[in-house]
């Protein structure tokens, strides 16, 4: 079943997770939406991990580990 992603472009957040700019927020939202067709169910924690990866705060290995633990 389709569940809309709570995106707040005025405050640059997805699921309440803050993004540094609108471009990064939009690209992340599009990627999450695409992966939802494959069964991915985003949570605030997974969105935070994705944001941390794309802003180079964590490595790909760390991202995979976090997502698997969720």
PDB file of N, H, CA, C and O in Angstrom:
ATOM      1  N   UNK A   1       0.839  -1.176   0.000  1.00  0.00           N
ATOM      2  CA  UNK A   1       0.000   0.000   0.000  1.00  0.00           C
ATOM      3  C   UNK A   1       0.890   1.247   0.000  1.00  0.00           C
ATOM      4  O   UNK A   1       1.914   1.286   0.682  1.00  0.00           O
ATOM      5  N   UNK A   2       0.498   2.247  -0.757  1.00  0.00           N
ATOM      6  H   UNK A   2      -0.334   2.215  -1.311  1.00  0.00           H
ATOM      7  CA  UNK A   2       1.248   3.498  -0.847  1.00  0.00           C
ATOM      8  C   UNK A   2       1.078   4.327   0.418  1.00  0.00           C
ATOM      9  O   UNK A   2      -0.039   4.541   0.887  1.00  0.00           O
ATOM     10  N   UNK A   3       2.192   4.788   0.961  1.00  0.00           N
ATOM     11  H   UNK A   3       3.100   4.614   0.580  1.00  0.00           H
ATOM     12  CA  UNK A   3       2.163   5.709   2.090  1.00  0.00           C
ATOM     13  C   UNK A   3       2.936   6.956   1.668  1.00  0.00           C
ATOM     14  O   UNK A   3       4.087   6.855   1.243  1.00  0.00           O
ATOM     15  N   UNK A   4       2.322   8.116   1.779  1.00  0.00           N
ATOM     16  H   UNK A   4       1.387   8.198   2.124  1.00  0.00           H
ATOM     17  CA  UNK A   4       3.042   9.328   1.389  1.00  0.00           C
ATOM     18  C   UNK A   4       4.222   9.588   2.337  1.00  0.00           C
ATOM     19  O   UNK A   4       4.168   9.266   3.524  1.00  0.00           O
ATOM     20  N   UNK A   5       5.269  10.168   1.790  1.00  0.00           N
ATOM     21  H   UNK A   5       5.313  10.430   0.826  1.00  0.00           H
ATOM     22  CA  UNK A   5       6.445  10.530   2.575  1.00  0.00           C
ATOM     23  C   UNK A   5       6.190  11.933   3.141  1.00  0.00           C
ATOM     24  O   UNK A   5       5.893  12.854   2.381  1.00  0.00           O
ATOM     25  N   UNK A   6       6.303  12.108   4.471  1.00  0.00           N
ATOM     26  H   UNK A   6       6.544  11.359   5.088  1.00  0.00           H
ATOM     27  CA  UNK A   6       6.081  13.448   5.038  1.00  0.00           C
ATOM     28  C   UNK A   6       7.264  14.372   4.752  1.00  0.00           C
ATOM     29  O   UNK A   6       8.291  14.330   5.429  1.00  0.00           O
ATOM     30  N   UNK A   7       7.088  15.198   3.739  1.00  0.00           N
ATOM     31  H   UNK A   7       6.254  15.233   3.189  1.00  0.00           H
ATOM     32  CA  UNK A   7       8.134  16.124   3.304  1.00  0.00           C
ATOM     33  C   UNK A   7       7.690  17.549   3.606  1.00  0.00           C
ATOM     34  O   UNK A   7       6.571  17.950   3.283  1.00  0.00           O
ATOM     35  N   UNK A   8       8.582  18.301   4.229  1.00  0.00           N
ATOM     36  H   UNK A   8       9.491  17.976   4.491  1.00  0.00           H
ATOM     37  CA  UNK A   8       8.334  19.712   4.508  1.00  0.00           C
ATOM     38  C   UNK A   8       9.432  20.507   3.804  1.00  0.00           C
ATOM     39  O   UNK A   8      10.523  20.691   4.345  1.00  0.00           O
ATOM     40  N   UNK A   9       9.138  20.967   2.614  1.00  0.00           N
ATOM     41  H   UNK A   9       8.252  20.818   2.174  1.00  0.00           H
ATOM     42  CA  UNK A   9      10.147  21.683   1.829  1.00  0.00           C
ATOM     43  C   UNK A   9      10.466  23.062   2.407  1.00  0.00           C
ATOM     44  O   UNK A   9      11.559  23.586   2.190  1.00  0.00           O
ATOM     45  N   UNK A  10       9.534  23.645   3.131  1.00  0.00           N
ATOM     46  H   UNK A  10       8.646  23.220   3.307  1.00  0.00           H
ATOM     47  CA  UNK A  10       9.810  24.949   3.752  1.00  0.00           C
ATOM     48  C   UNK A  10      10.858  24.825   4.850  1.00  0.00           C
ATOM     49  O   UNK A  10      11.718  25.693   5.001  1.00  0.00           O
ATOM     50  N   UNK A  11      10.782  23.740   5.615  1.00  0.00           N
ATOM     51  H   UNK A  11      10.084  23.034   5.493  1.00  0.00           H
ATOM     52  CA  UNK A  11      11.724  23.531   6.713  1.00  0.00           C
ATOM     53  C   UNK A  11      12.827  22.535   6.372  1.00  0.00           C
ATOM     54  O   UNK A  11      13.652  22.197   7.220  1.00  0.00           O
ATOM     55  N   UNK A  12      12.836  22.060   5.104  1.00  0.00           N
ATOM     56  H   UNK A  12      12.165  22.335   4.415  1.00  0.00           H
ATOM     57  CA  UNK A  12      13.858  21.134   4.595  1.00  0.00           C
ATOM     58  C   UNK A  12      13.925  19.846   5.417  1.00  0.00           C
ATOM     59  O   UNK A  12      15.005  19.420   5.826  1.00  0.00           O
ATOM     60  N   UNK A  13      12.756  19.225   5.657  1.00  0.00           N
ATOM     61  H   UNK A  13      11.879  19.571   5.325  1.00  0.00           H
ATOM     62  CA  UNK A  13      12.742  17.986   6.421  1.00  0.00           C
ATOM     63  C   UNK A  13      11.965  16.884   5.708  1.00  0.00           C
ATOM     64  O   UNK A  13      11.019  17.135   4.960  1.00  0.00           O
ATOM     65  N   UNK A  14      12.401  15.659   5.969  1.00  0.00           N
ATOM     66  H   UNK A  14      13.169  15.455   6.576  1.00  0.00           H
ATOM     67  CA  UNK A  14      11.676  14.444   5.596  1.00  0.00           C
ATOM     68  C   UNK A  14      11.549  13.637   6.882  1.00  0.00           C
ATOM     69  O   UNK A  14      12.555  13.351   7.532  1.00  0.00           O
ATOM     70  N   UNK A  15      10.340  13.271   7.252  1.00  0.00           N
ATOM     71  H   UNK A  15       9.523  13.503   6.724  1.00  0.00           H
ATOM     72  CA  UNK A  15      10.107  12.589   8.530  1.00  0.00           C
ATOM     73  C   UNK A  15      10.728  13.367   9.686  1.00  0.00           C
ATOM     74  O   UNK A  15      11.163  12.765  10.668  1.00  0.00           O
ATOM     75  N   UNK A  16      10.775  14.684   9.586  1.00  0.00           N
ATOM     76  H   UNK A  16      10.421  15.173   8.788  1.00  0.00           H
ATOM     77  CA  UNK A  16      11.348  15.521  10.633  1.00  0.00           C
ATOM     78  C   UNK A  16      12.866  15.594  10.620  1.00  0.00           C
ATOM     79  O   UNK A  16      13.457  16.284  11.450  1.00  0.00           O
ATOM     80  N   UNK A  17      13.507  14.893   9.692  1.00  0.00           N
ATOM     81  H   UNK A  17      13.027  14.332   9.017  1.00  0.00           H
ATOM     82  CA  UNK A  17      14.968  14.898   9.584  1.00  0.00           C
ATOM     83  C   UNK A  17      15.388  16.072   8.702  1.00  0.00           C
ATOM     84  O   UNK A  17      14.964  16.176   7.551  1.00  0.00           O
ATOM     85  N   UNK A  18      16.211  16.941   9.241  1.00  0.00           N
ATOM     86  H   UNK A  18      16.556  16.856  10.176  1.00  0.00           H
ATOM     87  CA  UNK A  18      16.632  18.171   8.557  1.00  0.00           C
ATOM     88  C   UNK A  18      17.697  17.890   7.508  1.00  0.00           C
ATOM     89  O   UNK A  18      18.628  17.118   7.736  1.00  0.00           O
ATOM     90  N   UNK A  19      17.541  18.536   6.346  1.00  0.00           N
ATOM     91  H   UNK A  19      16.784  19.163   6.161  1.00  0.00           H
ATOM     92  CA  UNK A  19      18.499  18.454   5.246  1.00  0.00           C
ATOM     93  C   UNK A  19      19.153  19.808   5.055  1.00  0.00           C
ATOM     94  O   UNK A  19      18.559  20.839   5.369  1.00  0.00           O
ATOM     95  N   UNK A  20      20.393  19.809   4.534  1.00  0.00           N
ATOM     96  H   UNK A  20      20.876  18.971   4.279  1.00  0.00           H
ATOM     97  CA  UNK A  20      21.107  21.082   4.411  1.00  0.00           C
ATOM     98  C   UNK A  20      20.593  22.015   3.320  1.00  0.00           C
ATOM     99  O   UNK A  20      20.793  23.227   3.391  1.00  0.00           O
ATOM    100  N   UNK A  21      19.926  21.447   2.303  1.00  0.00           N
ATOM    101  H   UNK A  21      19.763  20.462   2.245  1.00  0.00           H
ATOM    102  CA  UNK A  21      19.420  22.306   1.226  1.00  0.00           C
ATOM    103  C   UNK A  21      18.290  21.587   0.482  1.00  0.00           C
ATOM    104  O   UNK A  21      18.099  20.379   0.625  1.00  0.00           O
ATOM    105  N   UNK A  22      17.558  22.353  -0.305  1.00  0.00           N
ATOM    106  H   UNK A  22      17.714  23.334  -0.421  1.00  0.00           H
ATOM    107  CA  UNK A  22      16.390  21.822  -1.002  1.00  0.00           C
ATOM    108  C   UNK A  22      16.762  20.787  -2.050  1.00  0.00           C
ATOM    109  O   UNK A  22      16.053  19.795  -2.217  1.00  0.00           O
ATOM    110  N   UNK A  23      17.859  21.003  -2.755  1.00  0.00           N
ATOM    111  H   UNK A  23      18.435  21.809  -2.619  1.00  0.00           H
ATOM    112  CA  UNK A  23      18.278  20.051  -3.775  1.00  0.00           C
ATOM    113  C   UNK A  23      18.539  18.670  -3.174  1.00  0.00           C
ATOM    114  O   UNK A  23      18.092  17.661  -3.719  1.00  0.00           O
ATOM    115  N   UNK A  24      19.255  18.622  -2.065  1.00  0.00           N
ATOM    116  H   UNK A  24      19.618  19.442  -1.622  1.00  0.00           H
ATOM    117  CA  UNK A  24      19.550  17.344  -1.410  1.00  0.00           C
ATOM    118  C   UNK A  24      18.261  16.695  -0.882  1.00  0.00           C
ATOM    119  O   UNK A  24      18.093  15.478  -0.972  1.00  0.00           O
ATOM    120  N   UNK A  25      17.365  17.506  -0.337  1.00  0.00           N
ATOM    121  H   UNK A  25      17.502  18.494  -0.264  1.00  0.00           H
ATOM    122  CA  UNK A  25      16.091  16.983   0.146  1.00  0.00           C
ATOM    123  C   UNK A  25      15.309  16.361  -1.007  1.00  0.00           C
ATOM    124  O   UNK A  25      14.796  15.249  -0.879  1.00  0.00           O
ATOM    125  N   UNK A  26      15.214  17.068  -2.133  1.00  0.00           N
ATOM    126  H   UNK A  26      15.631  17.971  -2.238  1.00  0.00           H
ATOM    127  CA  UNK A  26      14.446  16.553  -3.272  1.00  0.00           C
ATOM    128  C   UNK A  26      15.054  15.274  -3.844  1.00  0.00           C
ATOM    129  O   UNK A  26      14.331  14.329  -4.161  1.00  0.00           O
ATOM    130  N   UNK A  27      16.364  15.243  -3.975  1.00  0.00           N
ATOM    131  H   UNK A  27      16.951  16.011  -3.718  1.00  0.00           H
ATOM    132  CA  UNK A  27      17.016  14.040  -4.500  1.00  0.00           C
ATOM    133  C   UNK A  27      16.805  12.857  -3.559  1.00  0.00           C
ATOM    134  O   UNK A  27      16.567  11.737  -4.010  1.00  0.00           O
ATOM    135  N   UNK A  28      16.892  13.102  -2.262  1.00  0.00           N
ATOM    136  H   UNK A  28      17.086  14.012  -1.895  1.00  0.00           H
ATOM    137  CA  UNK A  28      16.685  12.030  -1.285  1.00  0.00           C
ATOM    138  C   UNK A  28      15.240  11.551  -1.306  1.00  0.00           C
ATOM    139  O   UNK A  28      14.983  10.348  -1.263  1.00  0.00           O
ATOM    140  N   UNK A  29      14.304  12.475  -1.370  1.00  0.00           N
ATOM    141  H   UNK A  29      14.513  13.453  -1.405  1.00  0.00           H
ATOM    142  CA  UNK A  29      12.886  12.104  -1.416  1.00  0.00           C
ATOM    143  C   UNK A  29      12.586  11.262  -2.655  1.00  0.00           C
ATOM    144  O   UNK A  29      11.844  10.282  -2.578  1.00  0.00           O
ATOM    145  N   UNK A  30      13.156  11.641  -3.789  1.00  0.00           N
ATOM    146  H   UNK A  30      13.758  12.437  -3.852  1.00  0.00           H
ATOM    147  CA  UNK A  30      12.945  10.870  -5.014  1.00  0.00           C
ATOM    148  C   UNK A  30      13.532   9.467  -4.894  1.00  0.00           C
ATOM    149  O   UNK A  30      12.910   8.492  -5.316  1.00  0.00           O
ATOM    150  N   UNK A  31      14.724   9.364  -4.321  1.00  0.00           N
ATOM    151  H   UNK A  31      15.230  10.156  -3.978  1.00  0.00           H
ATOM    152  CA  UNK A  31      15.356   8.052  -4.153  1.00  0.00           C
ATOM    153  C   UNK A  31      14.557   7.178  -3.194  1.00  0.00           C
ATOM    154  O   UNK A  31      14.374   5.988  -3.448  1.00  0.00           O
ATOM    155  N   UNK A  32      14.082   7.754  -2.102  1.00  0.00           N
ATOM    156  H   UNK A  32      14.230   8.722  -1.896  1.00  0.00           H
ATOM    157  CA  UNK A  32      13.278   6.991  -1.148  1.00  0.00           C
ATOM    158  C   UNK A  32      11.985   6.522  -1.819  1.00  0.00           C
ATOM    159  O   UNK A  32      11.596   5.362  -1.681  1.00  0.00           O
ATOM    160  N   UNK A  33      11.328   7.417  -2.539  1.00  0.00           N
ATOM    161  H   UNK A  33      11.644   8.359  -2.651  1.00  0.00           H
ATOM    162  CA  UNK A  33      10.084   7.057  -3.228  1.00  0.00           C
ATOM    163  C   UNK A  33      10.284   5.922  -4.210  1.00  0.00           C
ATOM    164  O   UNK A  33       9.466   5.005  -4.280  1.00  0.00           O
ATOM    165  N   UNK A  34      11.363   5.976  -4.966  1.00  0.00           N
ATOM    166  H   UNK A  34      12.028   6.721  -4.909  1.00  0.00           H
ATOM    167  CA  UNK A  34      11.670   4.914  -5.926  1.00  0.00           C
ATOM    168  C   UNK A  34      11.879   3.586  -5.209  1.00  0.00           C
ATOM    169  O   UNK A  34      11.372   2.554  -5.649  1.00  0.00           O
ATOM    170  N   UNK A  35      12.623   3.610  -4.105  1.00  0.00           N
ATOM    171  H   UNK A  35      13.034   4.448  -3.748  1.00  0.00           H
ATOM    172  CA  UNK A  35      12.894   2.378  -3.368  1.00  0.00           C
ATOM    173  C   UNK A  35      11.662   1.828  -2.658  1.00  0.00           C
ATOM    174  O   UNK A  35      11.601   0.637  -2.352  1.00  0.00           O
ATOM    175  N   UNK A  36      10.691   2.678  -2.399  1.00  0.00           N
ATOM    176  H   UNK A  36      10.741   3.646  -2.647  1.00  0.00           H
ATOM    177  CA  UNK A  36       9.452   2.199  -1.785  1.00  0.00           C
ATOM    178  C   UNK A  36       8.711   1.253  -2.726  1.00  0.00           C
ATOM    179  O   UNK A  36       7.983   0.375  -2.265  1.00  0.00           O
ATOM    180  N   UNK A  37       8.885   1.417  -4.035  1.00  0.00           N
ATOM    181  H   UNK A  37       9.476   2.131  -4.410  1.00  0.00           H
ATOM    182  CA  UNK A  37       8.272   0.499  -4.988  1.00  0.00           C
ATOM    183  C   UNK A  37       8.878  -0.891  -4.875  1.00  0.00           C
ATOM    184  O   UNK A  37       8.257  -1.879  -5.266  1.00  0.00           O
ATOM    185  N   UNK A  38      10.095  -0.964  -4.339  1.00  0.00           N
ATOM    186  H   UNK A  38      10.599  -0.161  -4.022  1.00  0.00           H
ATOM    187  CA  UNK A  38      10.788  -2.243  -4.150  1.00  0.00           C
ATOM    188  C   UNK A  38      10.555  -2.811  -2.758  1.00  0.00           C
ATOM    189  O   UNK A  38      11.133  -3.838  -2.402  1.00  0.00           O
ATOM    190  N   UNK A  39       9.705  -2.147  -1.963  1.00  0.00           N
ATOM    191  H   UNK A  39       9.235  -1.313  -2.253  1.00  0.00           H
ATOM    192  CA  UNK A  39       9.375  -2.660  -0.644  1.00  0.00           C
ATOM    193  C   UNK A  39      10.021  -1.931   0.520  1.00  0.00           C
ATOM    194  O   UNK A  39       9.757  -2.271   1.673  1.00  0.00           O
ATOM    195  N   UNK A  40      10.860  -0.939   0.254  1.00  0.00           N
ATOM    196  H   UNK A  40      11.074  -0.663  -0.683  1.00  0.00           H
ATOM    197  CA  UNK A  40      11.489  -0.184   1.337  1.00  0.00           C
ATOM    198  C   UNK A  40      10.430   0.613   2.083  1.00  0.00           C
ATOM    199  O   UNK A  40       9.603   1.290   1.473  1.00  0.00           O
ATOM    200  N   UNK A  41      10.464   0.526   3.418  1.00  0.00           N
ATOM    201  H   UNK A  41      11.137  -0.024   3.914  1.00  0.00           H
ATOM    202  CA  UNK A  41       9.547   1.287   4.261  1.00  0.00           C
ATOM    203  C   UNK A  41      10.373   2.268   5.095  1.00  0.00           C
ATOM    204  O   UNK A  41      10.953   1.886   6.111  1.00  0.00           O
ATOM    205  N   UNK A  42      10.426   3.524   4.669  1.00  0.00           N
ATOM    206  H   UNK A  42       9.955   3.835   3.843  1.00  0.00           H
ATOM    207  CA  UNK A  42      11.271   4.487   5.369  1.00  0.00           C
ATOM    208  C   UNK A  42      10.761   4.800   6.776  1.00  0.00           C
ATOM    209  O   UNK A  42       9.561   4.762   7.051  1.00  0.00           O
ATOM    210  N   UNK A  43      11.702   5.106   7.641  1.00  0.00           N
ATOM    211  H   UNK A  43      12.676   5.137   7.418  1.00  0.00           H
ATOM    212  CA  UNK A  43      11.418   5.557   9.008  1.00  0.00           C
ATOM    213  C   UNK A  43      12.277   6.795   9.248  1.00  0.00           C
ATOM    214  O   UNK A  43      13.192   7.067   8.471  1.00  0.00           O
ATOM    215  N   UNK A  44      12.001   7.537  10.292  1.00  0.00           N
ATOM    216  H   UNK A  44      11.257   7.316  10.923  1.00  0.00           H
ATOM    217  CA  UNK A  44      12.877   8.673  10.582  1.00  0.00           C
ATOM    218  C   UNK A  44      14.338   8.242  10.749  1.00  0.00           C
ATOM    219  O   UNK A  44      15.250   8.958  10.334  1.00  0.00           O
ATOM    220  N   UNK A  45      14.555   7.084  11.349  1.00  0.00           N
ATOM    221  H   UNK A  45      13.815   6.502  11.685  1.00  0.00           H
ATOM    222  CA  UNK A  45      15.916   6.597  11.550  1.00  0.00           C
ATOM    223  C   UNK A  45      16.609   6.256  10.233  1.00  0.00           C
ATOM    224  O   UNK A  45      17.792   6.547  10.059  1.00  0.00           O
ATOM    225  N   UNK A  46      15.879   5.646   9.316  1.00  0.00           N
ATOM    226  H   UNK A  46      14.918   5.410   9.458  1.00  0.00           H
ATOM    227  CA  UNK A  46      16.497   5.304   8.027  1.00  0.00           C
ATOM    228  C   UNK A  46      16.750   6.564   7.197  1.00  0.00           C
ATOM    229  O   UNK A  46      17.757   6.648   6.494  1.00  0.00           O
ATOM    230  N   UNK A  47      15.855   7.532   7.273  1.00  0.00           N
ATOM    231  H   UNK A  47      15.038   7.463   7.844  1.00  0.00           H
ATOM    232  CA  UNK A  47      16.059   8.795   6.551  1.00  0.00           C
ATOM    233  C   UNK A  47      17.273   9.524   7.126  1.00  0.00           C
ATOM    234  O   UNK A  47      18.061  10.100   6.376  1.00  0.00           O
ATOM    235  N   UNK A  48      17.427   9.503   8.436  1.00  0.00           N
ATOM    236  H   UNK A  48      16.787   9.034   9.045  1.00  0.00           H
ATOM    237  CA  UNK A  48      18.589  10.131   9.066  1.00  0.00           C
ATOM    238  C   UNK A  48      19.880   9.452   8.612  1.00  0.00           C
ATOM    239  O   UNK A  48      20.869  10.128   8.330  1.00  0.00           O
ATOM    240  N   UNK A  49      19.876   8.125   8.541  1.00  0.00           N
ATOM    241  H   UNK A  49      19.073   7.576   8.771  1.00  0.00           H
ATOM    242  CA  UNK A  49      21.064   7.393   8.086  1.00  0.00           C
ATOM    243  C   UNK A  49      21.386   7.727   6.630  1.00  0.00           C
ATOM    244  O   UNK A  49      22.550   7.913   6.277  1.00  0.00           O
ATOM    245  N   UNK A  50      20.366   7.803   5.794  1.00  0.00           N
ATOM    246  H   UNK A  50      19.420   7.652   6.080  1.00  0.00           H
ATOM    247  CA  UNK A  50      20.576   8.153   4.381  1.00  0.00           C
ATOM    248  C   UNK A  50      21.142   9.566   4.278  1.00  0.00           C
ATOM    249  O   UNK A  50      22.085   9.809   3.524  1.00  0.00           O
ATOM    250  N   UNK A  51      20.572  10.483   5.027  1.00  0.00           N
ATOM    251  H   UNK A  51      19.806  10.286   5.639  1.00  0.00           H
ATOM    252  CA  UNK A  51      21.080  11.862   5.024  1.00  0.00           C
ATOM    253  C   UNK A  51      22.546  11.910   5.468  1.00  0.00           C
ATOM    254  O   UNK A  51      23.362  12.614   4.873  1.00  0.00           O
ATOM    255  N   UNK A  52      22.866  11.155   6.517  1.00  0.00           N
ATOM    256  H   UNK A  52      22.203  10.584   7.000  1.00  0.00           H
ATOM    257  CA  UNK A  52      24.241  11.140   7.014  1.00  0.00           C
ATOM    258  C   UNK A  52      25.200  10.557   5.975  1.00  0.00           C
ATOM    259  O   UNK A  52      26.348  10.990   5.877  1.00  0.00           O
ATOM    260  N   UNK A  53      24.739   9.595   5.214  1.00  0.00           N
ATOM    261  H   UNK A  53      23.807   9.244   5.293  1.00  0.00           H
ATOM    262  CA  UNK A  53      25.586   9.027   4.164  1.00  0.00           C
ATOM    263  C   UNK A  53      25.814  10.039   3.030  1.00  0.00           C
ATOM    264  O   UNK A  53      26.946  10.235   2.590  1.00  0.00           O
ATOM    265  N   UNK A  54      24.764  10.661   2.575  1.00  0.00           N
ATOM    266  H   UNK A  54      23.844  10.502   2.932  1.00  0.00           H
ATOM    267  CA  UNK A  54      24.926  11.567   1.426  1.00  0.00           C
ATOM    268  C   UNK A  54      25.636  12.861   1.803  1.00  0.00           C
ATOM    269  O   UNK A  54      26.094  13.592   0.925  1.00  0.00           O
ATOM    270  N   UNK A  55      25.734  13.153   3.099  1.00  0.00           N
ATOM    271  H   UNK A  55      25.362  12.559   3.812  1.00  0.00           H
ATOM    272  CA  UNK A  55      26.497  14.323   3.541  1.00  0.00           C
ATOM    273  C   UNK A  55      27.871  13.912   4.073  1.00  0.00           C
ATOM    274  O   UNK A  55      28.548  14.702   4.732  1.00  0.00           O
ATOM    275  N   UNK A  56      28.278  12.677   3.787  1.00  0.00           N
ATOM    276  H   UNK A  56      27.729  12.035   3.252  1.00  0.00           H
ATOM    277  CA  UNK A  56      29.605  12.152   4.147  1.00  0.00           C
ATOM    278  C   UNK A  56      29.873  12.086   5.644  1.00  0.00           C
ATOM    279  O   UNK A  56      31.022  12.172   6.076  1.00  0.00           O
ATOM    280  N   UNK A  57      28.816  11.934   6.434  1.00  0.00           N
ATOM    281  H   UNK A  57      27.883  11.864   6.082  1.00  0.00           H
ATOM    282  CA  UNK A  57      28.998  11.769   7.881  1.00  0.00           C
ATOM    283  C   UNK A  57      29.267  10.312   8.243  1.00  0.00           C
ATOM    284  O   UNK A  57      29.911  10.019   9.250  1.00  0.00           O
ATOM    285  N   UNK A  58      28.760   9.397   7.402  1.00  0.00           N
ATOM    286  H   UNK A  58      28.236   9.635   6.584  1.00  0.00           H
ATOM    287  CA  UNK A  58      29.006   7.975   7.609  1.00  0.00           C
ATOM    288  C   UNK A  58      29.384   7.343   6.274  1.00  0.00           C
ATOM    289  O   UNK A  58      29.124   7.905   5.210  1.00  0.00           O
ATOM    290  N   UNK A  59      29.998   6.172   6.347  1.00  0.00           N
ATOM    291  H   UNK A  59      30.209   5.716   7.211  1.00  0.00           H
ATOM    292  CA  UNK A  59      30.406   5.455   5.138  1.00  0.00           C
ATOM    293  C   UNK A  59      29.254   4.596   4.622  1.00  0.00           C
ATOM    294  O   UNK A  59      28.242   4.419   5.300  1.00  0.00           O
ATOM    295  N   UNK A  60      29.423   4.070   3.422  1.00  0.00           N
ATOM    296  H   UNK A  60      30.246   4.214   2.871  1.00  0.00           H
ATOM    297  CA  UNK A  60      28.419   3.168   2.860  1.00  0.00           C
ATOM    298  C   UNK A  60      28.274   1.932   3.734  1.00  0.00           C
ATOM    299  O   UNK A  60      27.157   1.469   3.961  1.00  0.00           O
ATOM    300  N   UNK A  61      29.376   1.393   4.224  1.00  0.00           N
ATOM    301  H   UNK A  61      30.284   1.770   4.040  1.00  0.00           H
ATOM    302  CA  UNK A  61      29.307   0.224   5.105  1.00  0.00           C
ATOM    303  C   UNK A  61      28.503   0.525   6.367  1.00  0.00           C
ATOM    304  O   UNK A  61      27.709  -0.300   6.818  1.00  0.00           O
ATOM    305  N   UNK A  62      28.716   1.717   6.935  1.00  0.00           N
ATOM    306  H   UNK A  62      29.361   2.388   6.569  1.00  0.00           H
ATOM    307  CA  UNK A  62      27.953   2.104   8.124  1.00  0.00           C
ATOM    308  C   UNK A  62      26.474   2.259   7.798  1.00  0.00           C
ATOM    309  O   UNK A  62      25.618   1.862   8.588  1.00  0.00           O
ATOM    310  N   UNK A  63      26.168   2.837   6.631  1.00  0.00           N
ATOM    311  H   UNK A  63      26.863   3.160   5.989  1.00  0.00           H
ATOM    312  CA  UNK A  63      24.774   2.986   6.211  1.00  0.00           C
ATOM    313  C   UNK A  63      24.093   1.627   6.097  1.00  0.00           C
ATOM    314  O   UNK A  63      22.993   1.432   6.614  1.00  0.00           O
ATOM    315  N   UNK A  64      24.744   0.699   5.426  1.00  0.00           N
ATOM    316  H   UNK A  64      25.638   0.857   5.006  1.00  0.00           H
ATOM    317  CA  UNK A  64      24.173  -0.643   5.251  1.00  0.00           C
ATOM    318  C   UNK A  64      23.933  -1.294   6.604  1.00  0.00           C
ATOM    319  O   UNK A  64      22.886  -1.902   6.826  1.00  0.00           O
ATOM    320  N   UNK A  65      24.892  -1.171   7.504  1.00  0.00           N
ATOM    321  H   UNK A  65      25.743  -0.678   7.324  1.00  0.00           H
ATOM    322  CA  UNK A  65      24.751  -1.770   8.841  1.00  0.00           C
ATOM    323  C   UNK A  65      23.546  -1.160   9.581  1.00  0.00           C
ATOM    324  O   UNK A  65      22.747  -1.881  10.178  1.00  0.00           O
ATOM    325  N   UNK A  66      23.431   0.150   9.532  1.00  0.00           N
ATOM    326  H   UNK A  66      24.080   0.736   9.047  1.00  0.00           H
ATOM    327  CA  UNK A  66      22.321   0.824  10.215  1.00  0.00           C
ATOM    328  C   UNK A  66      20.978   0.379   9.646  1.00  0.00           C
ATOM    329  O   UNK A  66      20.056   0.052  10.394  1.00  0.00           O
ATOM    330  N   UNK A  67      20.872   0.367   8.318  1.00  0.00           N
ATOM    331  H   UNK A  67      21.620   0.632   7.710  1.00  0.00           H
ATOM    332  CA  UNK A  67      19.603  -0.004   7.678  1.00  0.00           C
ATOM    333  C   UNK A  67      19.239  -1.444   8.015  1.00  0.00           C
ATOM    334  O   UNK A  67      18.070  -1.744   8.257  1.00  0.00           O
ATOM    335  N   UNK A  68      20.218  -2.336   8.035  1.00  0.00           N
ATOM    336  H   UNK A  68      21.168  -2.093   7.839  1.00  0.00           H
ATOM    337  CA  UNK A  68      19.942  -3.744   8.375  1.00  0.00           C
ATOM    338  C   UNK A  68      19.469  -3.886   9.806  1.00  0.00           C
ATOM    339  O   UNK A  68      18.666  -4.770  10.106  1.00  0.00           O
ATOM    340  N   UNK A  69      19.950  -3.036  10.691  1.00  0.00           N
ATOM    341  H   UNK A  69      20.602  -2.318  10.448  1.00  0.00           H
ATOM    342  CA  UNK A  69      19.570  -3.113  12.117  1.00  0.00           C
ATOM    343  C   UNK A  69      18.190  -2.541  12.389  1.00  0.00           C
ATOM    344  O   UNK A  69      17.607  -2.828  13.435  1.00  0.00           O
ATOM    345  N   UNK A  70      17.656  -1.748  11.487  1.00  0.00           N
ATOM    346  H   UNK A  70      18.130  -1.515  10.638  1.00  0.00           H
ATOM    347  CA  UNK A  70      16.354  -1.112  11.722  1.00  0.00           C
ATOM    348  C   UNK A  70      15.217  -2.056  11.570  1.00  0.00           C
ATOM    349  O   UNK A  70      14.062  -1.664  11.737  1.00  0.00           O
TER     350      UNK A  70
END
